[in-house]
């Protein structure tokens, strides 16, 4: 819910009927929760309650109704009501007396940013995966009681408005469904920044000492991100909450919400999560500005009944990804050298992908409902047709930042301008709005050139020049042989493990995933080590005969070795004074 004011939130409970929820966990050992909902003062004789099919921050369809059973509906007197199923997600209820009481059991055993998990260690609740809602009554305030397991020392952490220890409220369904909740015996850390309370609820088996070490890094990230925008958002109820579950039985993920974020990983802090999870903290907290308040117009308002599509994810997710590691470097969590090395993987993934022949960043963003935690049974050709908008936007954010810095400007100040015009006022933006703000900040010609070439088209910026001016080098080894194959060992030979990329030597030679390579130039190849040793001896331009099996039949194809297209970005030890100065300013090197 946007343009949210606490006074209006509080007063809304006085002027509107409240839908009341309760949830209990007596059978948590079997991953079950018992849920009850009361919908009072209903005007329509026939109403529909349903489970969501999507979740805030996710763009694909998720059929949460599949985990609901033992559904019952009664009136105010406890009498059973007539119920039908118009579709797999809904329950239609007729002939009530103005009040409907719904109860059901939920099975939940996946803790991440989309689903819920209930066991005797915690109740990890993503609201759309857990609670039903009534069509046409989404505007109503909500009260929820969490009947916690006192025997397990459970307590509740959420961005919902706390009324008592276990009772919370939300002004409407949008806010309620955007408010994940962790119920467990968690540890808590807090600190105040400009009158706003930043909280971190940690569910893990980590020691207080390890948590304190991690918390110092989290606080440094919060302060470094505040510097980008000049201020923290006006968090509702004056609080922002990190909800972290680091345990072996959860699934790794991160998911932003209006005043909170979900952080999940299988590794505890002591078992590698101290370094492995901190990047997710940086990414998700940046979203409290970019996505949650700097909000794409095509995601307003979020539709819980369908997939949600936006053409702005290259900016909303991708530019956030650009800042993820940049903030870690500025906050001193990683070194500048680690940051530079970390550019390589994403850079190569984007600029060596043939997918740019088919889709620009906007169209890549439109693919989100098919890739963002989406599932499919049939094989897809993502290797050749899709670049993650996270990665694509990240390398474009790098290009824009370095391009601006050549003019004495920077991406931080551009973001401040977007924040002040849209995010702070909570006015949603279009892609044209982003170009207009850039035009006002850096000039019409600059903005038009950037958007026309790299957003509406899929051209590659001049990174050689951009990186050189920032004290970095970018090179390719023109003598390193490259076949375009990723193989693993099997009883039938070396199996090609992934689809070959369009334009690669293997693709041109008509080799593909699932083929078994048995020999190269008549020399039997049976191990990955032998394959790698042979490739090292090849020369660029050399043609080799590859014998392979497909569908049980053997064949031979000619493959011409090309130069490895991999880029290597590194610090230029011989950079001039001006370039070193730009790099120091950019990374805020101490």
SVG drawing of the C-alpha trace seen along z (x, -y; Angstrom):
<svg xmlns="http://www.w3.org/2000/svg" viewBox="-29 -19 81 66">
<polyline fill="none" stroke="black" stroke-width="0.4" points="0.0,0.0 1.4,-3.4 1.1,-6.9 0.7,-5.3 0.3,-7.6 0.3,-6.2 -2.6,-8.5 -4.7,-7.2 -3.8,-3.6 -4.8,-4.0 -8.0,-5.8 -9.0,-3.3 -9.7,-0.7 -12.4,-3.0 -14.3,-3.5 -14.2,-0.1 -15.1,3.5 -12.0,5.6 -11.4,9.1 -9.9,11.1 -7.4,13.9 -5.9,16.4 -3.2,19.1 -2.0,21.8 0.7,24.5 -0.3,27.5 0.7,29.9 3.9,28.1 5.9,31.3 3.9,32.4 4.3,28.9 0.7,27.9 -1.0,24.7 -4.7,24.3 -6.1,21.0 -9.4,19.3 -10.8,16.1 -13.9,14.1 -15.4,11.8 -18.1,9.7 -20.9,7.4 -21.1,8.8 -23.6,7.2 -23.4,9.7 -25.3,13.0 -22.8,14.9 -19.1,14.2 -15.8,15.8 -12.8,16.5 -9.6,17.5 -5.9,18.2 -3.4,16.0 -1.7,17.1 1.2,14.6 3.3,13.0 4.8,9.5 8.3,9.3 7.6,12.4 6.3,12.2 5.4,15.8 2.3,17.8 2.4,19.9 -0.6,22.1 -0.8,21.7 -4.2,23.3 -2.6,26.7 -1.6,26.9 -5.0,26.1 -7.3,28.8 -10.0,29.4 -11.9,26.2 -15.0,25.3 -17.4,22.3 -20.0,21.4 -22.2,18.4 -22.3,16.4 -24.3,19.3 -21.8,21.9 -24.1,23.4 -22.4,25.0 -22.7,22.9 -23.2,24.1 -19.8,24.0 -18.9,24.6 -15.5,24.5 -15.8,22.3 -12.1,22.8 -9.0,24.4 -8.2,21.3 -11.6,20.2 -14.4,21.2 -17.8,19.7 -20.1,19.4 -23.8,18.7 -26.7,17.9 -24.8,16.6 -26.2,14.3 -23.9,11.4 -20.9,13.1 -18.7,15.9 -16.2,17.9 -13.7,19.8 -11.3,22.5 -8.7,24.6 -5.5,26.5 -2.3,25.4 0.6,27.7 3.8,25.6 7.3,26.9 9.5,24.5 11.1,21.5 12.1,18.9 10.8,15.6 7.7,17.1 6.4,20.0 5.9,20.8 7.4,23.4 6.0,24.7 7.9,27.1 9.0,27.2 11.9,24.8 9.8,22.0 6.8,20.8 8.1,18.9 5.1,17.2 4.8,15.6 1.3,14.2 -0.1,15.0 1.1,18.6 -0.7,18.9 -3.9,16.8 -7.1,16.7 -8.8,13.4 -12.3,12.4 -12.9,10.9 -14.2,7.3 -13.2,6.8 -9.5,6.2 -9.8,2.7 -10.7,3.8 -8.4,3.6 -7.0,6.8 -6.3,8.1 -4.3,11.3 -3.6,13.3 -0.5,15.6 -1.2,18.5 2.5,19.1 4.1,22.2 4.9,21.1 6.6,24.5 9.1,23.6 9.6,20.0 8.3,18.6 7.8,14.9 6.7,12.9 8.7,10.7 6.9,8.8 6.5,5.4 2.8,5.5 1.6,3.1 2.1,4.6 -0.9,4.3 0.2,6.8 2.9,9.5 1.0,11.8 -1.6,9.6 -0.9,7.4 -2.8,5.3 -2.7,4.2 -4.6,1.4 -5.7,3.6 -4.9,6.7 -2.1,5.2 -0.1,4.3 -1.0,7.6 0.2,9.7 3.4,7.6 4.2,8.4 6.1,11.7 6.4,12.9 8.9,15.1 7.6,16.9 10.4,18.6 12.9,18.3 14.9,15.8 17.7,13.4 17.2,9.7 19.4,6.7 18.3,3.1 19.8,-0.4 18.3,-3.8 19.1,-5.9 17.5,-9.3 14.7,-8.3 14.0,-5.0 14.5,-1.7 16.4,0.9 15.8,4.4 17.4,7.8 15.6,11.0 17.8,14.0 16.5,17.5 19.6,19.8 21.8,21.8 24.5,19.1 26.1,17.7 25.4,14.2 29.1,13.4 28.7,14.4 25.5,12.5 27.2,9.4 30.0,9.7 27.4,10.0 25.3,7.2 28.2,4.8 28.4,5.5 24.6,5.0 24.8,1.6 27.6,0.5 25.5,1.4 22.5,-0.5 24.5,-3.6 26.3,-3.3 23.0,-3.0 21.5,-5.9 24.3,-8.0 23.3,-7.1 19.8,-8.6 20.6,-11.1 18.0,-9.7 16.2,-6.6 12.6,-6.0 9.8,-6.9 9.2,-3.4 5.6,-2.8 5.5,-2.6 9.1,-3.9 10.7,-0.5 12.4,1.7 12.9,5.4 15.3,8.0 13.8,11.4 16.6,14.0 16.4,17.8 19.8,19.4 19.2,23.1 20.0,26.4 16.3,27.1 15.4,23.8 15.9,22.7 18.3,19.9 16.5,16.7 16.0,13.0 12.7,11.1 12.1,7.4 9.0,6.0 7.8,2.5 9.4,2.3 11.1,5.6 12.9,8.3 13.1,12.1 16.6,13.6 17.0,17.4 20.0,19.7 21.1,23.2 24.3,22.0 24.5,20.6 26.8,17.6 29.4,19.8 29.3,22.3 30.1,19.8 27.0,17.6 28.9,14.6 30.3,13.9 27.9,15.7 24.7,14.1 25.8,10.5 25.3,9.6 21.6,10.6 21.3,8.2 22.7,5.4 20.5,6.2 17.3,6.4 17.8,3.4 18.4,1.2 15.0,2.3 13.4,0.4 14.0,-2.6 14.2,-1.1 11.1,1.1 9.2,0.5 8.9,-3.3 10.7,-4.0 7.9,-1.9 7.3,-0.8 3.8,-2.0 3.1,1.4 3.4,3.1 0.8,0.9 -1.3,2.2 0.0,5.8 -2.5,8.4 -2.7,11.5 -4.7,13.4 -2.3,13.4 1.2,13.1 2.7,9.6 4.8,8.1 7.0,5.0 9.3,3.7 11.3,1.8 13.0,4.7 16.4,4.0 16.2,0.8 14.2,2.1 16.2,5.3 19.2,4.7 20.4,1.3 19.8,2.6 22.1,5.5 24.7,3.0 24.7,1.4 24.7,4.7 28.5,5.3 29.3,1.6 27.8,0.9 29.7,3.8 32.9,2.2 32.0,-1.3 31.0,0.1 34.3,1.9 32.6,5.4 34.7,6.4 37.8,4.8 37.9,2.7 39.9,5.5 37.3,8.1 34.7,5.8 36.6,5.4 37.1,9.2 33.4,9.7 32.5,7.8 33.8,10.5 31.2,13.2 28.2,11.0 29.9,9.0 30.8,12.1 27.4,13.7 25.7,10.6 28.0,9.6 28.8,13.1 25.1,14.1 23.5,14.5 20.2,13.5 20.8,9.8 20.0,10.6 16.4,11.2 15.5,9.0 16.5,5.7 16.5,5.0 12.8,4.1 11.9,7.3 14.1,9.3 12.2,7.8 8.9,9.0 10.3,12.6 10.1,12.4 6.8,14.5 8.6,17.3 11.9,17.2 11.3,15.7 10.9,18.8 8.7,20.1 8.6,23.8 8.3,25.6 8.3,29.3 9.4,28.8 13.0,27.8 13.6,24.2 16.2,22.4 17.2,19.8 20.9,20.2 20.3,18.6 17.3,16.4 17.4,14.9 19.7,12.7 18.6,12.1 17.4,8.6 19.3,8.6 22.6,9.1 21.7,7.1 20.6,4.1 23.7,4.4 26.2,4.1 24.2,1.2 24.2,-0.5 28.0,-0.2 28.1,-1.7 25.8,-4.6 27.7,-5.3 31.0,-5.4 29.6,-7.5 28.2,-10.0 31.5,-10.2 33.4,-11.1 31.2,-14.3 31.7,-15.0 28.3,-13.5 27.4,-10.1 24.7,-7.5 24.1,-8.2 22.9,-11.7 20.8,-10.5 19.1,-8.0 18.6,-10.9 16.8,-12.8 14.6,-9.8 14.0,-9.3 13.0,-12.9 10.7,-13.1 9.0,-9.7 10.1,-7.5 9.8,-10.0 6.4,-11.1 5.5,-7.5 4.4,-8.3 5.0,-5.4 7.2,-5.9 7.3,-4.8 10.5,-4.1 10.0,-7.4 10.0,-9.1 13.5,-7.5 14.8,-8.9 13.3,-12.4 15.0,-12.5 18.3,-11.5 17.7,-14.2 17.2,-16.8 20.3,-15.7 22.8,-15.0 21.3,-16.6 18.9,-15.6 21.6,-14.3 23.2,-12.1 19.9,-10.6 18.6,-10.0 21.8,-8.3 21.9,-6.0 18.2,-5.0 18.1,-4.6 21.2,-2.5 21.1,-0.4 17.5,-0.3 15.4,-0.4 18.2,1.4 20.7,4.0 24.0,2.4 27.1,2.7 28.6,-0.4 32.3,-1.2 33.6,0.5 37.2,0.3 37.0,-3.5 34.8,-3.6 36.8,-1.1 40.1,-2.6 39.1,-6.0 38.2,-4.4 41.6,-2.8 40.6,0.6 41.6,2.8 39.5,5.1 41.1,7.7 40.5,10.9 43.1,13.6 43.0,13.9 45.3,17.0 43.3,19.1 41.4,21.9 37.6,22.1 35.2,24.8 32.0,23.7 31.4,27.0 30.7,27.8 31.1,31.5 30.9,34.0 31.9,37.7 29.5,40.6 29.6,44.3 28.8,43.5 31.5,40.8 31.8,37.2 28.3,35.8 27.6,32.2 26.1,30.8 24.3,27.7 22.8,26.3 25.5,24.9 25.4,21.1 24.5,19.8 27.6,18.8 30.0,20.8 32.2,23.4 30.2,26.3 26.9,24.7 28.2,24.2 29.4,27.8 25.8,28.8 26.7,30.3 24.2,29.9 23.3,30.8 23.0,34.6 25.5,35.6 28.3,37.9 31.8,37.0 33.8,40.2 36.9,39.0 38.6,35.9 40.8,36.3 40.5,40.1 41.9,39.9 39.5,41.5 38.4,39.0 36.9,40.5 37.6,38.1 37.1,34.4 40.8,34.0 41.8,35.6 39.4,33.3 40.8,30.2 44.4,31.2 43.6,31.7 41.8,28.3 44.9,26.5 47.0,27.9 44.7,26.6 45.3,23.4 42.8,20.8 41.7,21.4 42.5,25.1 39.8,27.6 39.3,30.8 37.1,33.9 34.7,34.5 33.2,38.0 30.0,38.2 26.9,40.3 23.4,39.0 20.3,41.2 22.6,44.3 24.1,43.5 27.7,42.4 28.6,39.5 31.6,37.1 31.5,33.4 34.3,30.8 34.7,28.0 36.8,24.9 38.5,23.6 37.9,20.0 39.4,17.5 38.0,17.6 35.5,14.7 35.9,14.3 36.6,10.8 38.9,10.1 38.4,6.9 41.2,6.0 42.8,3.1 45.2,1.2 48.4,0.9 49.7,-1.6 46.6,-3.9 47.2,-7.6 46.5,-9.9 43.1,-11.1 41.9,-7.5 43.1,-6.5 41.3,-9.5 38.0,-8.6 38.3,-5.0 38.8,-6.2 35.8,-8.5 33.6,-5.9 34.4,-3.1 34.8,-5.5 38.1,-3.9 39.4,-4.9"/>
</svg>
